[in-house]
Structures are given as structure tokens and as C-alpha cells.
Amino acid sequence: MSDCCSTNESCALPQEQAVSTAVSAGSAPGVCPSCGQKGKTVDTQIVKALLAVSLEAVRPSAAYRFCRTESCPVVYYGDEEGQFFTEDQLREPVHQKHPTADDVNVCYCFNHSPGTIRAEFERGITDVVARVTEGTKTGQCACDIRNPQGSCCLGNVGKVVKQIEAEIATAVLV
């Protein structure tokens, strides 16, 4: 059995907890060793691009998945037991782990966060969804390697816009 902490010095889960969690999750294929939720498959290139630790920790033959569970410390995990990376091992915070944090990007290509989107609303109205859409159409987007989930952020951006619109509507009613 491999030990993630033998290659990753700053594992968030103690070795014993990582092993027992993986076993308690039933070691089912594709499930996060920490929270037991099924993750989305991501290309190994995105894992390599976003890690702030030595790439020696990445197993070339491993298939990686993205864990979007907000309360889970794991961001990427491999199908091999004990192979996972936590947010503190990445170059920047992950929106899915902090969906309401004003300073965490929701759009990694154009640097939009809930805070920057909220600031646009305070100045009038935001067209961030249209701008990201246009950037995608013109080839400026690189979500496949810049977004931790490994796919387009537009759905996430739209969700943040709707949440902020709801916050503003609630504040007006109060």
C-alpha cells in the first residue's frame, strides 16, 4: 500500500486517517478517499499545472479526479489508494471549496471572483457572463488547464451572478 505522505510532505489528512477513510469509503472506483463522493475525471495535465508541490508526487500512470465537495480537504485524487492532493498543495484556492469567498476566482482565465462580480453590480450591472462567453468564442479561454475542475467555468460564473442578484434583491426587500 502506498503512502501519500511519503511523497507529499503536507498531507492534510494523517496517514492513518487517509488509509482508514479510503477503506471506509469502500475503495469504490472513482470516489474521493476523504469524503466518499464520486469525482469528475480530469486530465493529468491540469493536476500538474495547478500543483505547487514537486511533480515527482504525480504518478504518471494514475488517473485523477476532481473532488468538488466544499467541506472536503481533497481536491485531486488518483484511483490508486493514498494518491491525493489537498488545496494547500495547489497554486491557488479552489472556488468549489470556497464558493462564497469574495477573493477566490470563479473564472480562472479572466480573474473573476464573487468579489469582483459583486463590485460590478455595485457600479450598476454586470455583463461578466457575456464577457466570459465572448472570451471563450475568441479563443482566450484556457479552462481545460487553468480551472481546477478542468472544464468551462461559465456555469459556475452564472451561478455566482444569480446568487449575488438574489442577495441584492433580498437586501432591497429588507
Protein Blocks (a to p, Z undefined) as FASTA:
>chain_A
ZZfklmmmkbfbdfklmmmmmmmnoopghiafklopacddddfklmmmmpcbdfklpcfk
bccdddfbfklmbfbdcfbehiacdfklpfbdcfklmmmbmkbcfblklopafklmmmmm
mnopacklmmmmmmmmnopacklmmpmnlpafklmmmmmmmmmmmmmmmmmmZZ
